[in-house]
Amino acid sequence: MNTDAETSKSAVTGPLPDLALALRAISLVSRWNMIKLLTCGEAIGIMELAEAGGCSYESAIKHLQVLLQAGLVQRGRGGGYQLVRQYLPKPGEPVVDFGHCLLRLDAGK
């Protein structure tokens, strides 16, 4: 039988990101939309991420640097970016669990 403590445990299996950096990283809608796109698990190029974030290529690079510094994304194959595997949501779940906080992907609709 599951206790409340067991069911409330975070799904994050690795070390948690720095709280201040994670909150800074998800504090802008542009970065939130980039993370939403990255939940597919594939490496995505800067131009596609810029489009998702509604910003220029140059701004997307700056946003991605913030996400990289926070440890939420990593460089993928072919120079693209991808969400760190431990933060990928379960299929069909519109929630990204960063350990300290949950990002509800369906909340911005």
C-alpha positions as CSV (number, residue, x, y, z in Angstrom):
1,M,0.0,0.0,0.0
2,N,1.3,3.5,-0.9
3,T,1.7,6.0,1.8
4,D,1.3,9.8,1.2
5,A,5.1,10.1,1.4
6,E,5.6,7.5,-1.3
7,T,3.1,9.1,-3.7
8,S,4.4,12.6,-3.2
9,K,8.0,11.7,-4.1
10,S,9.3,13.4,-7.1
11,A,9.7,11.4,-10.3
12,V,13.1,13.0,-10.9
13,T,15.7,10.3,-10.5
14,G,18.9,12.4,-10.8
15,P,20.1,15.4,-8.9
16,L,17.8,18.3,-8.7
17,P,18.7,21.5,-10.6
18,D,19.7,24.6,-8.6
19,L,16.3,26.1,-7.5
20,A,17.2,29.7,-8.3
21,L,18.6,28.8,-11.8
22,A,15.5,26.6,-12.6
23,L,13.1,29.3,-11.6
24,R,14.9,31.9,-13.6
25,A,15.0,29.5,-16.6
26,I,11.2,28.8,-16.6
27,S,10.2,32.4,-15.7
28,L,9.7,33.6,-19.3
29,V,7.0,32.5,-21.7
30,S,9.6,32.1,-24.5
31,R,11.6,29.6,-22.6
32,W,8.4,27.9,-21.3
33,N,7.3,27.4,-24.9
34,M,10.8,26.1,-25.9
35,I,10.6,23.5,-23.0
36,K,7.2,22.5,-24.2
37,L,8.5,21.8,-27.7
38,L,11.5,19.9,-26.2
39,T,9.3,17.4,-24.4
40,C,9.2,15.3,-27.5
41,G,12.6,14.0,-26.5
42,E,14.3,14.8,-29.8
43,A,17.1,17.2,-30.5
44,I,15.6,20.4,-32.0
45,G,17.4,23.1,-33.8
46,I,17.7,26.7,-32.8
47,M,15.5,28.1,-35.6
48,E,12.6,25.8,-34.6
49,L,13.0,26.7,-30.9
50,A,13.1,30.4,-31.8
51,E,9.8,30.0,-33.7
52,A,8.3,28.1,-30.7
53,G,9.5,30.8,-28.3
54,G,8.3,33.7,-30.6
55,C,11.7,35.3,-30.7
56,S,14.7,35.8,-33.0
57,Y,17.5,33.4,-33.6
58,E,19.8,35.6,-31.4
59,S,17.3,35.7,-28.6
60,A,16.8,32.0,-28.8
61,I,20.5,31.4,-28.3
62,K,20.4,33.5,-25.2
63,H,17.3,31.7,-23.9
64,L,19.0,28.4,-24.5
65,Q,22.1,29.5,-22.6
66,V,19.9,30.1,-19.6
67,L,18.3,26.7,-19.9
68,L,21.7,25.1,-20.3
69,Q,23.1,26.9,-17.2
70,A,20.1,25.7,-15.2
71,G,20.8,22.1,-16.3
72,L,17.3,21.7,-17.9
73,V,18.4,21.2,-21.5
74,Q,21.5,19.7,-23.1
75,R,23.1,19.8,-26.5
76,G,21.8,16.9,-28.7
77,R,22.8,15.3,-31.9
78,G,23.5,17.6,-34.8
79,G,23.8,20.7,-32.7
80,G,20.2,20.7,-31.6
81,Y,19.0,20.9,-28.0
82,Q,16.9,18.5,-26.0
83,L,15.4,18.3,-22.6
84,V,17.5,16.4,-20.1
85,R,16.2,12.9,-20.1
86,Q,15.3,12.8,-16.4
87,Y,12.8,15.7,-17.0
88,L,11.0,14.2,-19.9
89,P,7.3,13.7,-19.1
90,K,5.7,10.3,-19.2
91,P,3.8,9.8,-22.5
92,G,0.4,11.5,-22.3
93,E,1.2,13.5,-19.2
94,P,1.3,17.3,-19.8
95,V,3.7,17.9,-16.8
96,V,7.5,18.4,-16.6
97,D,8.8,17.6,-13.1
98,F,11.9,19.6,-12.3
99,G,11.9,18.3,-8.7
100,H,11.5,21.7,-7.1
101,C,8.5,22.5,-9.3
102,L,6.2,21.1,-11.9
103,L,5.7,22.8,-15.3
104,R,2.1,22.2,-16.5
105,L,2.3,22.2,-20.3
106,D,-1.4,22.5,-20.8
107,A,-1.8,25.5,-18.5
108,G,-0.9,28.0,-21.2
109,K,-3.7,27.1,-23.6
